Amino acid sequence: MPEDPSVTRKAGTLLRDLATPLSVAVVGVLTSVYVNNQQTSDANQRAFAELTSQRETSDTNLRIEMFKTVLGGFLQQGPDSIPEQMLKLEILAYNFNESLDLSPLFQDVFRRVNSNNPDNPNLERLKKVAADVVFKQVESLTFDIGVSENALVDFDDFKTNPAGIPNAITKVMRLRYPEPQAAEHLERQFKLDVFARDPERQELTIHLVVSPPGKLGMDTEPEIDIRFSLGYFDFPSIDNTRLSNGERCAVVVRNMDQRSARISLVYFPANRAGLKDRMYVEEVLQQMVHVRSK
């Protein structure tokens, strides 16, 4: 039996009439679900941000109070309170070593402990705290991108070389940036000499030469050519040498006795430095311009 054309037209008209409101309804439901999910996600993110902010604020306030109490007590102690000062110095060193230059406090305690009794057990305790801080900072500075090179300095070599020990470290080093950043941080030549040793102050006289990036060989004009004293209480996050291209390097004493010293040359990005030694404003602006140009 042939299909009635009028029935077909009516069915088509009915479908068209139903399609528009049905489409609107489906779109409305999907939009409502999306908006609800987005609102829930935004609410969760705000709650997480608020909790994180409150936790960090609480932690900061606690550290401020601890810092004021410990440092104030440290500075008010008398000359005969070495054990108490050692305890307070340990608290400061293990909690604030990246934001505060603790070298003067270490030096002050060292002078009084060493002058009173060189065999004082507090002297080894002081060295251990300094070695722990150096280890922590070197691990942080060399994590992922930074690099380091170690050397053992034998003090008997000063007998045959009174002028010093040349080339204690001679190394071509490059930061471990991934591509394409690696192309912007070329390798450098590092050369480190040890000129002398001061047994009383337990310090070494260091000569450090660093080439510009990408220009190897010490016959080129060095970017850094400096001479300085190095002891137990020079911490790399704070006491380091600024290089071009947003980079830093530092030399540290790992341990030292009457016969030898183990030292490390640390090479790391400037943004890993301690809070006290953040990048200069022009360095930050230079990096921002560089990123924007890319």
C-alpha distance (Angstrom), angle and dihedral (degrees) to the residues before:
residue distance angle dihedral
M1 . . .
P2 3.85 . .
E3 3.80 118.1 .
D4 3.79 115.4 -108.0
P5 3.85 108.1 -114.3
S6 3.76 91.7 -148.8
V7 3.78 91.9 58.0
T8 3.79 90.9 50.4
R9 3.79 91.1 50.9
K10 3.77 91.8 49.4
A11 3.80 91.4 49.8
G12 3.81 91.5 50.2
T13 3.78 91.4 47.8
L14 3.80 90.4 49.4
L15 3.82 92.0 50.9
R16 3.79 91.2 48.9
D17 3.77 90.7 48.9
L18 3.79 91.0 50.6
A19 3.83 96.1 42.9
T20 3.80 96.8 68.8
P21 3.84 98.7 50.9
L22 3.80 90.3 39.8
S23 3.81 91.3 52.7
V24 3.80 90.6 46.8
A25 3.79 90.2 50.1
V26 3.82 93.5 49.5
V27 3.80 92.5 46.6
G28 3.79 89.7 47.5
V29 3.80 92.5 51.7
L30 3.80 92.7 47.2
T31 3.81 91.5 46.8
S32 3.79 91.0 49.3
V33 3.81 91.6 50.1
Y34 3.82 91.4 48.1
V35 3.81 93.1 47.7
N36 3.81 91.5 47.8
N37 3.79 91.9 49.3
Q38 3.82 91.0 47.1
Q39 3.81 91.9 49.1
T40 3.80 90.8 48.8
S41 3.82 91.0 49.1
D42 3.82 91.7 47.9
A43 3.80 91.1 48.1
N44 3.80 91.4 50.3
Q45 3.81 91.5 48.4
R46 3.81 91.8 49.2
A47 3.80 90.9 48.7
F48 3.81 91.2 48.9
A49 3.82 91.7 47.4
E50 3.82 91.3 49.2
L51 3.80 92.6 48.7
T52 3.80 91.4 47.6
S53 3.81 91.4 47.4
Q54 3.80 91.9 48.8
R55 3.78 91.8 47.9
E56 3.82 92.7 49.1
T57 3.81 91.3 45.6
S58 3.79 90.5 51.2
D59 3.81 91.3 46.7
T60 3.82 91.3 48.0
N61 3.80 92.6 49.8
L62 3.80 90.5 48.7
R63 3.79 91.5 50.2
I64 3.81 91.3 47.6
E65 3.78 92.0 53.2
M66 3.80 92.0 44.1
F67 3.81 90.7 48.3
K68 3.81 93.9 50.5
T69 3.80 93.0 45.6
V70 3.80 96.6 46.0
L71 3.81 97.3 40.6
G72 3.80 92.7 44.3
G73 3.79 90.8 50.2
F74 3.79 91.2 46.1
L75 3.80 93.8 54.1
Q76 3.81 93.3 45.4
Q77 3.81 95.9 52.8
G78 3.79 118.3 111.5
P79 3.80 126.5 -121.5
D80 3.83 93.3 -94.3
S81 3.78 96.5 55.3
I82 3.82 99.9 85.6
P83 3.85 96.2 137.3
E84 3.81 91.4 51.0
Q85 3.79 91.4 47.5
M86 3.79 90.7 47.8
L87 3.80 90.2 55.4
K88 3.80 92.5 49.3
L89 3.80 91.2 45.4
E90 3.80 89.7 53.0
I91 3.81 90.5 52.7
L92 3.80 91.3 50.0
A93 3.81 93.5 44.2
Y94 3.79 96.3 50.2
N95 3.82 94.8 44.1
F96 3.81 107.6 31.7
N97 3.80 106.3 25.6
E98 3.83 94.6 117.8
S99 3.80 97.0 47.2
L100 3.81 102.5 37.8
D101 3.80 132.0 51.1
L102 3.79 100.2 -126.1
S103 3.81 95.7 173.9
P104 3.84 94.6 101.1
L105 3.82 90.9 53.2
F106 3.80 91.7 48.3
Q107 3.80 90.9 46.9
D108 3.79 92.1 49.5
V109 3.81 93.6 51.6
F110 3.81 90.6 43.1
R111 3.81 92.8 53.3
R112 3.80 93.0 51.2
V113 3.80 95.4 42.5
N114 3.80 94.0 45.0
S115 3.81 94.8 45.1
N116 3.81 94.2 48.7
N117 3.79 98.0 45.6
P118 3.82 125.1 -12.7
D119 3.83 88.8 -158.6
N120 3.79 92.6 54.3
P121 3.84 108.4 134.8
N122 3.80 88.2 -137.5
L123 3.82 87.5 69.9
E124 3.81 92.0 64.4
R125 3.78 89.3 42.9
L126 3.80 89.7 53.7
K127 3.81 91.8 49.5
K128 3.79 91.3 48.9
V129 3.82 92.1 53.9
A130 3.82 90.2 49.0
A131 3.81 91.5 47.8
D132 3.81 90.5 49.9
V133 3.81 91.4 51.9
V134 3.82 91.8 47.7
F135 3.80 91.2 49.3
K136 3.81 92.5 49.3
Q137 3.78 93.3 48.2
V138 3.81 95.3 45.6
E139 3.81 90.3 50.3
S140 3.80 89.9 50.8
L141 3.82 94.8 45.2
T142 3.81 94.9 48.2
F143 3.80 96.8 41.8
D144 3.81 111.9 124.1
I145 3.84 98.3 -24.9
G146 3.81 111.4 23.3
V147 3.82 124.7 81.0
S148 3.81 136.2 -158.7
E149 3.79 140.0 -163.6
N150 3.82 125.6 -153.6
A151 3.79 131.3 -150.2
L152 3.78 135.9 -177.6
V153 3.81 114.4 -139.0
D154 3.82 112.7 -156.3
F155 3.81 109.8 -155.8
D156 3.80 91.0 -152.8
D157 3.82 86.2 72.2
F158 3.81 88.7 70.4
K159 3.81 88.0 67.4
T160 3.80 91.9 61.5
N161 3.80 94.5 32.2
P162 3.83 108.1 39.2
A163 3.80 90.2 170.9
G164 3.79 90.6 61.8
I165 3.79 143.0 -93.8
P166 3.82 110.6 -64.4
N167 3.78 123.1 -153.9
A168 3.78 96.9 12.9
I169 3.80 82.5 158.2
T170 3.81 124.4 17.7
K171 3.76 111.0 166.4
V172 3.79 143.0 148.3
M173 3.78 105.9 -137.6
R174 3.79 135.1 -177.6
L175 3.78 130.7 -173.6
R176 3.79 113.8 -113.1
Y177 3.78 98.0 -118.8
P178 3.82 116.0 155.7
E179 3.78 120.5 -123.4
P180 2.97 132.3 -50.1
Q181 3.85 90.5 22.7
A182 3.81 91.0 53.4
A183 3.80 90.4 69.0
E184 3.82 88.8 60.8
H185 3.83 94.6 52.2
L186 3.78 108.8 57.9
E187 3.79 124.4 -171.0
R188 3.80 122.4 -87.7
Q189 3.79 135.1 -153.1
F190 3.82 115.1 -122.5
K191 3.81 124.7 -166.0
L192 3.79 123.9 -179.0
D193 3.81 127.3 -175.2
V194 3.81 127.4 -174.4
F195 3.81 109.0 -143.7
A196 3.79 103.6 177.6
R197 3.80 148.1 -16.0
D198 3.79 128.8 -128.6
P199 3.85 106.5 -155.1
E200 3.79 94.2 -172.0
R201 3.80 96.2 52.2
Q202 3.82 90.7 30.3
E203 3.79 91.8 -131.8
L204 3.80 136.6 134.3
T205 3.79 127.6 -142.2
I206 3.79 107.4 -128.9
H207 3.81 131.7 -165.5
L208 3.82 113.3 -161.2
V209 3.80 125.6 -171.7
V210 3.82 122.0 -177.0
S211 3.79 126.3 -177.3
P212 3.81 124.7 -139.6
P213 3.82 114.0 -94.9
G214 3.77 112.7 -76.5
K215 3.83 94.6 7.9
L216 3.79 106.5 103.6
G217 3.75 126.8 -175.6
M218 3.78 126.7 61.3
D219 3.81 91.3 -113.8
T220 3.83 87.6 80.4
E221 3.79 122.7 82.9
P222 3.84 105.6 -84.9
E223 3.75 121.8 -127.8
I224 3.82 91.5 -147.0
D225 3.80 126.5 29.0
I226 3.80 110.3 162.4
R227 3.78 141.0 148.9
F228 3.82 122.5 -151.3
S229 3.80 145.7 151.5
L230 3.78 118.2 -98.8
G231 3.78 126.1 -161.3
Y232 3.78 143.3 157.5
F233 3.79 92.5 -81.3
D234 3.81 101.5 56.6
F235 3.78 105.5 106.7
P236 3.84 118.3 -161.9
S237 3.81 99.3 -141.0
I238 3.81 89.5 61.8
D239 3.81 106.4 19.0
N240 3.81 104.8 53.2
T241 3.80 140.9 124.8
R242 3.80 120.6 -106.1
L243 3.78 116.9 -128.5
S244 3.78 130.7 -174.2
N245 3.80 123.2 -94.1
G246 3.80 93.8 43.7
E247 3.81 95.1 -64.6
R248 3.81 137.4 129.7
C249 3.78 139.4 -166.6
A250 3.79 133.9 -166.2
V251 3.79 139.8 -179.1
V252 3.80 120.0 -139.9
V253 3.79 138.8 -178.0
R254 3.79 111.5 -123.6
N255 3.79 95.4 -176.3
M256 3.80 137.8 -25.3
D257 3.78 136.8 -169.0
Q258 3.78 135.8 165.7
R259 3.79 93.9 -72.7
S260 3.80 107.6 37.2
A261 3.78 148.3 -6.1
R262 3.78 131.3 -139.7
I263 3.78 112.7 -144.9
S264 3.81 134.5 179.7
L265 3.79 133.3 -151.3
V266 3.81 109.9 -147.6
Y267 3.83 123.0 -162.0
F268 3.80 117.4 -172.0
P269 3.85 146.0 147.3
A270 3.79 117.6 -81.5
N271 3.81 92.7 -120.8
R272 3.81 89.4 66.2
A273 3.81 92.3 61.9
G274 3.80 121.1 109.7
L275 3.79 122.9 -85.4
K276 3.80 90.9 -101.1
D277 3.80 91.2 55.5
R278 3.78 103.4 45.9
M279 3.79 121.5 153.1
Y280 3.77 120.9 -75.9
V281 3.80 116.5 -101.6
E282 3.79 92.0 -111.2
E283 3.82 90.0 53.6
V284 3.80 90.9 53.3
L285 3.81 91.5 47.5
Q286 3.79 91.1 47.8
Q287 3.79 91.2 54.0
M288 3.80 91.9 46.7
V289 3.82 91.4 51.8
H290 3.79 90.0 47.1
V291 3.81 93.0 51.2
R292 3.81 92.2 46.0
S293 3.81 91.9 50.1
K294 3.80 89.5 56.0
